[in-house]
Amino acid sequence: LPIYNEYKSYLRMAVESKVSLILSAVLSITILAACQLFKSQLAETKGMTILAGGLSSLFFMFTLTAIGNLESLMFGKGFEIQLIPEVLLSLLLSMGLAASVHRVSITICVLASLVVLYFMNSISQQTYSTPDVPVTKSEKRKRK
């Protein structure tokens, strides 16, 4: 474990939770406003509807980050994002944003959001999980 503890000292967050909350909330609102502002242009061609789905998945990522940071500020650092309330809420909000642009954007949004969620989870596991230490059993010898 000494090597892991040495390595863990390099694994610091880029910004604090308060700053990350503000940044992710501002980026979520910016993507929401941009999608609503350019709704007619995003619905014109197939490529633009795919772009709208991608933007909606970015909205998912930033919304989930903002919710997670808000919860860590309110409930402490050990609080984890759960699948049902937080992830589902972020996914439904991003699907609503995609639906306001085009129906095809919803499908792209869901698929891209699942990919984003997978990579967010893997990065989180690499950063915050503790390594598994194998349990060794010492054998006792029987005396004759």
DRENPA-3360 file (N, C-alpha, C; in nm, 2 decimals, always signed):
BEGIN
1 = LPIYNEYK = +0.08/-0.12/+0.00/+0.00/+0.00/+0.00/+0.08/+0.13/+0.00 ~ +0.21/+0.13/+0.03/+0.28/+0.25/+0.03/+0.29/+0.31/-0.11 ~ +0.30/+0.23/-0.21/+0.31/+0.28/-0.35/+0.18/+0.35/-0.38 ~ +0.07/+0.28/-0.34/-0.06/+0.34/-0.38/-0.09/+0.47/-0.31 ~ -0.04/+0.48/-0.18/-0.06/+0.61/-0.11/+0.02/+0.72/-0.17 ~ +0.14/+0.68/-0.22/+0.22/+0.78/-0.29/+0.15/+0.82/-0.42 ~ +0.10/+0.73/-0.49/+0.03/+0.76/-0.62/-0.10/+0.84/-0.59 ~ -0.17/+0.81/-0.48/-0.29/+0.88/-0.45/-0.27/+1.02/-0.42;
9 = SYLRMAVE = -0.15/+1.06/-0.38/-0.13/+1.20/-0.35/-0.13/+1.29/-0.48 ~ -0.11/+1.22/-0.60/-0.12/+1.29/-0.72/-0.26/+1.30/-0.77 ~ -0.35/+1.22/-0.72/-0.49/+1.22/-0.76/-0.57/+1.32/-0.69 ~ -0.55/+1.45/-0.72/-0.63/+1.55/-0.66/-0.73/+1.60/-0.76 ~ -0.84/+1.66/-0.72/-0.94/+1.71/-0.81/-0.88/+1.84/-0.88 ~ -0.92/+1.86/-1.00/-0.87/+1.98/-1.07/-0.92/+2.11/-1.01 ~ -1.04/+2.11/-0.97/-1.10/+2.23/-0.90/-1.18/+2.17/-0.78 ~ -1.21/+2.26/-0.69/-1.29/+2.22/-0.57/-1.44/+2.20/-0.61;
17 = SKVSLILS = -1.51/+2.14/-0.52/-1.65/+2.10/-0.55/-1.74/+2.23/-0.58 ~ -1.71/+2.33/-0.51/-1.79/+2.46/-0.53/-1.77/+2.51/-0.66 ~ -1.64/+2.52/-0.71/-1.61/+2.57/-0.84/-1.66/+2.48/-0.95 ~ -1.65/+2.35/-0.93/-1.70/+2.26/-1.02/-1.85/+2.26/-1.04 ~ -1.92/+2.29/-0.93/-2.06/+2.30/-0.93/-2.10/+2.42/-1.01 ~ -2.03/+2.53/-0.99/-2.07/+2.66/-1.07/-2.03/+2.64/-1.21 ~ -1.92/+2.58/-1.25/-1.88/+2.56/-1.39/-1.98/+2.47/-1.46 ~ -2.01/+2.36/-1.40/-2.10/+2.26/-1.46/-2.24/+2.32/-1.48;
25 = AVLSITIL = -2.28/+2.39/-1.38/-2.42/+2.45/-1.39/-2.42/+2.56/-1.50 ~ -2.32/+2.64/-1.51/-2.31/+2.74/-1.61/-2.30/+2.67/-1.75 ~ -2.22/+2.57/-1.76/-2.22/+2.50/-1.89/-2.35/+2.43/-1.93 ~ -2.42/+2.38/-1.83/-2.55/+2.32/-1.86/-2.65/+2.42/-1.91 ~ -2.65/+2.53/-1.84/-2.74/+2.64/-1.88/-2.70/+2.69/-2.02 ~ -2.57/+2.70/-2.05/-2.53/+2.75/-2.18/-2.57/+2.65/-2.29 ~ -2.55/+2.52/-2.27/-2.60/+2.42/-2.37/-2.75/+2.43/-2.39 ~ -2.82/+2.44/-2.28/-2.97/+2.45/-2.29/-3.01/+2.57/-2.37;
33 = AACQLFKS = -2.95/+2.68/-2.34/-2.98/+2.80/-2.41/-2.94/+2.79/-2.56 ~ -2.83/+2.74/-2.59/-2.78/+2.72/-2.73/-2.87/+2.63/-2.81 ~ -2.91/+2.52/-2.75/-3.00/+2.43/-2.82/-3.14/+2.49/-2.84 ~ -3.19/+2.57/-2.75/-3.32/+2.64/-2.77/-3.31/+2.75/-2.87 ~ -3.19/+2.82/-2.87/-3.17/+2.93/-2.96/-3.16/+2.88/-3.10 ~ -3.09/+2.77/-3.12/-3.07/+2.72/-3.26/-3.15/+2.60/-3.29 ~ -3.27/+2.59/-3.23/-3.36/+2.48/-3.25/-3.39/+2.45/-3.39 ~ -3.43/+2.55/-3.46/-3.47/+2.53/-3.60/-3.35/+2.49/-3.69;
41 = QLAETKGM = -3.23/+2.54/-3.67/-3.12/+2.50/-3.74/-3.07/+2.36/-3.71 ~ -3.09/+2.32/-3.58/-3.05/+2.18/-3.54/-3.15/+2.08/-3.59 ~ -3.27/+2.12/-3.63/-3.37/+2.02/-3.68/-3.37/+2.01/-3.83 ~ -3.29/+2.09/-3.90/-3.30/+2.10/-4.04/-3.24/+1.97/-4.11 ~ -3.12/+1.93/-4.08/-3.06/+1.82/-4.15/-3.03/+1.70/-4.05 ~ -3.00/+1.59/-4.11/-2.97/+1.47/-4.03/-2.85/+1.49/-3.94 ~ -2.75/+1.55/-4.00/-2.62/+1.57/-3.92/-2.65/+1.67/-3.81 ~ -2.73/+1.76/-3.83/-2.76/+1.86/-3.72/-2.84/+1.80/-3.61;
49 = TILAGGLS = -2.93/+1.70/-3.64/-3.01/+1.63/-3.54/-2.92/+1.54/-3.46 ~ -2.82/+1.49/-3.52/-2.72/+1.41/-3.45/-2.64/+1.50/-3.36 ~ -2.60/+1.61/-3.41/-2.53/+1.71/-3.32/-2.61/+1.75/-3.20 ~ -2.74/+1.77/-3.22/-2.83/+1.81/-3.11/-2.84/+1.69/-3.01 ~ -2.83/+1.57/-3.05/-2.83/+1.46/-2.96/-2.70/+1.46/-2.88 ~ -2.59/+1.49/-2.95/-2.46/+1.50/-2.88/-2.45/+1.61/-2.78 ~ -2.51/+1.73/-2.82/-2.51/+1.84/-2.73/-2.60/+1.80/-2.60 ~ -2.71/+1.73/-2.63/-2.79/+1.69/-2.52/-2.72/+1.59/-2.42;
57 = SLFFMFTL = -2.63/+1.51/-2.48/-2.56/+1.42/-2.39/-2.45/+1.50/-2.31 ~ -2.40/+1.60/-2.37/-2.31/+1.69/-2.29/-2.39/+1.76/-2.18 ~ -2.51/+1.80/-2.21/-2.60/+1.85/-2.11/-2.62/+1.75/-1.99 ~ -2.63/+1.62/-2.03/-2.65/+1.52/-1.93/-2.52/+1.51/-1.84 ~ -2.41/+1.52/-1.90/-2.28/+1.51/-1.83/-2.26/+1.62/-1.73 ~ -2.29/+1.74/-1.78/-2.27/+1.86/-1.69/-2.38/+1.87/-1.58 ~ -2.50/+1.83/-1.62/-2.61/+1.82/-1.52/-2.58/+1.72/-1.41 ~ -2.53/+1.61/-1.45/-2.50/+1.50/-1.35/-2.38/+1.55/-1.26;
65 = TAIGNLES = -2.28/+1.62/-1.32/-2.17/+1.67/-1.24/-2.22/+1.77/-1.14 ~ -2.31/+1.86/-1.19/-2.36/+1.97/-1.10/-2.44/+1.91/-0.98 ~ -2.52/+1.81/-1.01/-2.60/+1.74/-0.91/-2.50/+1.67/-0.81 ~ -2.40/+1.60/-0.86/-2.31/+1.53/-0.77/-2.23/+1.63/-0.68 ~ -2.19/+1.74/-0.74/-2.12/+1.84/-0.66/-2.21/+1.90/-0.56 ~ -2.33/+1.93/-0.59/-2.42/+1.99/-0.50/-2.45/+1.89/-0.38 ~ -2.46/+1.76/-0.41/-2.48/+1.66/-0.30/-2.36/+1.65/-0.22 ~ -2.24/+1.65/-0.28/-2.12/+1.64/-0.20/-2.10/+1.76/-0.11;
73 = LMFGKGFE = -2.15/+1.88/-0.15/-2.14/+1.99/-0.06/-2.24/+1.99/+0.05 ~ -2.36/+1.93/+0.02/-2.47/+1.93/+0.12/-2.45/+1.81/+0.22 ~ -2.41/+1.69/+0.16/-2.41/+1.57/+0.25/-2.27/+1.52/+0.28 ~ -2.17/+1.59/+0.23/-2.03/+1.55/+0.27/-1.96/+1.48/+0.15 ~ -1.83/+1.46/+0.16/-1.75/+1.40/+0.05/-1.78/+1.26/+0.02 ~ -1.83/+1.18/+0.12/-1.85/+1.04/+0.10/-1.98/+1.01/+0.03 ~ -2.06/+1.10/+0.00/-2.19/+1.08/-0.07/-2.16/+1.04/-0.21 ~ -2.23/+0.94/-0.26/-2.21/+0.89/-0.40/-2.34/+0.91/-0.48;
81 = IQLIPEVL = -2.32/+0.93/-0.61/-2.43/+0.95/-0.70/-2.50/+0.81/-0.72 ~ -2.63/+0.80/-0.71/-2.70/+0.68/-0.73/-2.76/+0.68/-0.87 ~ -2.80/+0.56/-0.91/-2.86/+0.54/-1.04/-3.00/+0.60/-1.05 ~ -3.08/+0.57/-0.96/-3.22/+0.60/-0.97/-3.25/+0.75/-0.95 ~ -3.21/+0.82/-0.85/-3.26/+0.96/-0.84/-3.17/+1.05/-0.93 ~ -3.04/+1.04/-0.92/-2.96/+1.14/-0.99/-2.94/+1.12/-1.14 ~ -2.89/+1.00/-1.17/-2.87/+0.96/-1.31/-2.99/+0.97/-1.39 ~ -3.10/+0.91/-1.34/-3.23/+0.91/-1.41/-3.28/+1.05/-1.43;
89 = LSLLLSMG = -3.27/+1.14/-1.33/-3.31/+1.28/-1.34/-3.23/+1.35/-1.45 ~ -3.10/+1.33/-1.45/-3.02/+1.39/-1.55/-3.05/+1.34/-1.69 ~ -3.07/+1.21/-1.70/-3.11/+1.15/-1.83/-3.24/+1.20/-1.88 ~ -3.34/+1.21/-1.79/-3.47/+1.26/-1.84/-3.47/+1.41/-1.88 ~ -3.39/+1.49/-1.81/-3.37/+1.63/-1.84/-3.30/+1.64/-1.98 ~ -3.20/+1.56/-2.00/-3.13/+1.57/-2.13/-3.22/+1.51/-2.25 ~ -3.30/+1.41/-2.22/-3.39/+1.36/-2.32/-3.50/+1.47/-2.35 ~ -3.54/+1.54/-2.25/-3.64/+1.65/-2.27/-3.58/+1.76/-2.36;
97 = LAASVHRV = -3.45/+1.79/-2.34/-3.38/+1.89/-2.42/-3.37/+1.84/-2.56 ~ -3.34/+1.71/-2.58/-3.32/+1.65/-2.72/-3.46/+1.65/-2.78 ~ -3.57/+1.62/-2.71/-3.70/+1.61/-2.77/-3.75/+1.74/-2.81 ~ -3.70/+1.85/-2.75/-3.75/+1.98/-2.79/-3.69/+2.02/-2.93 ~ -3.58/+1.95/-2.97/-3.52/+1.98/-3.10/-3.58/+1.88/-3.21 ~ -3.56/+1.75/-3.19/-3.61/+1.65/-3.29/-3.62/+1.52/-3.22 ~ -3.70/+1.43/-3.28/-3.73/+1.30/-3.22/-3.60/+1.21/-3.23 ~ -3.53/+1.22/-3.34/-3.41/+1.14/-3.36/-3.30/+1.18/-3.26;
105 = SITICVLA = -3.30/+1.30/-3.22/-3.20/+1.35/-3.12/-3.22/+1.28/-2.99 ~ -3.33/+1.23/-2.95/-3.35/+1.16/-2.83/-3.27/+1.03/-2.83 ~ -3.28/+0.95/-2.94/-3.21/+0.83/-2.95/-3.06/+0.85/-2.94 ~ -3.01/+0.95/-3.01/-2.87/+0.98/-3.01/-2.83/+1.02/-2.87 ~ -2.91/+1.10/-2.80/-2.88/+1.15/-2.67/-2.87/+1.03/-2.57 ~ -2.96/+0.94/-2.58/-2.96/+0.82/-2.48/-2.84/+0.74/-2.51 ~ -2.81/+0.71/-2.63/-2.69/+0.63/-2.66/-2.56/+0.70/-2.62 ~ -2.55/+0.82/-2.65/-2.42/+0.90/-2.62/-2.42/+0.92/-2.47;
113 = SLVVLYFM = -2.53/+0.94/-2.40/-2.53/+0.96/-2.25/-2.49/+0.83/-2.18 ~ -2.53/+0.71/-2.23/-2.48/+0.59/-2.17/-2.33/+0.57/-2.19 ~ -2.28/+0.61/-2.30/-2.13/+0.60/-2.32/-2.06/+0.70/-2.23 ~ -2.11/+0.82/-2.22/-2.06/+0.92/-2.12/-2.06/+0.87/-1.98 ~ -2.17/+0.81/-1.94/-2.19/+0.75/-1.81/-2.09/+0.64/-1.78 ~ -2.07/+0.55/-1.88/-1.97/+0.45/-1.87/-1.83/+0.50/-1.84 ~ -1.79/+0.60/-1.92/-1.66/+0.66/-1.90/-1.64/+0.74/-1.77 ~ -1.75/+0.81/-1.73/-1.75/+0.88/-1.61/-1.73/+0.78/-1.49;
121 = NSISQQTY = -1.80/+0.67/-1.50/-1.79/+0.57/-1.39/-1.65/+0.51/-1.39 ~ -1.59/+0.48/-1.51/-1.46/+0.42/-1.51/-1.35/+0.52/-1.46 ~ -1.36/+0.64/-1.49/-1.27/+0.74/-1.44/-1.28/+0.76/-1.29 ~ -1.41/+0.76/-1.24/-1.43/+0.76/-1.10/-1.38/+0.64/-1.02 ~ -1.39/+0.53/-1.08/-1.34/+0.41/-1.02/-1.19/+0.41/-1.01 ~ -1.12/+0.46/-1.12/-0.98/+0.47/-1.12/-0.93/+0.57/-1.02 ~ -1.00/+0.68/-1.00/-0.96/+0.78/-0.91/-0.99/+0.76/-0.77 ~ -1.11/+0.72/-0.74/-1.15/+0.72/-0.60/-1.16/+0.58/-0.53;
129 = STPDVPVT = -1.15/+0.47/-0.60/-1.16/+0.34/-0.54/-1.03/+0.30/-0.47 ~ -1.04/+0.22/-0.37/-0.92/+0.17/-0.30/-0.89/+0.04/-0.36 ~ -0.76/+0.01/-0.37/-0.72/-0.12/-0.43/-0.76/-0.24/-0.34 ~ -0.80/-0.35/-0.41/-0.83/-0.47/-0.33/-0.71/-0.54/-0.28 ~ -0.70/-0.56/-0.15/-0.58/-0.63/-0.10/-0.62/-0.77/-0.08 ~ -0.55/-0.86/-0.13/-0.59/-1.00/-0.12/-0.57/-1.05/+0.03 ~ -0.67/-1.12/+0.07/-0.67/-1.17/+0.21/-0.59/-1.30/+0.21 ~ -0.48/-1.31/+0.29/-0.41/-1.43/+0.30/-0.44/-1.50/+0.43;
137 = KSEKRKRK = -0.45/-1.63/+0.42/-0.48/-1.71/+0.54/-0.35/-1.78/+0.58 ~ -0.32/-1.76/+0.71/-0.20/-1.83/+0.76/-0.25/-1.97/+0.80 ~ -0.17/-2.07/+0.76/-0.21/-2.20/+0.79/-0.14/-2.24/+0.93 ~ -0.22/-2.30/+1.01/-0.17/-2.35/+1.14/-0.13/-2.49/+1.12 ~ -0.01/-2.53/+1.17/+0.03/-2.67/+1.16/-0.02/-2.74/+1.29 ~ -0.07/-2.86/+1.26/-0.11/-2.94/+1.38/+0.01/-3.00/+1.44 ~ +0.01/-3.00/+1.57/+0.12/-3.07/+1.64/+0.08/-3.22/+1.67 ~ +0.17/-3.30/+1.66/+0.14/-3.44/+1.68/+0.19/-3.49/+1.81;
% end
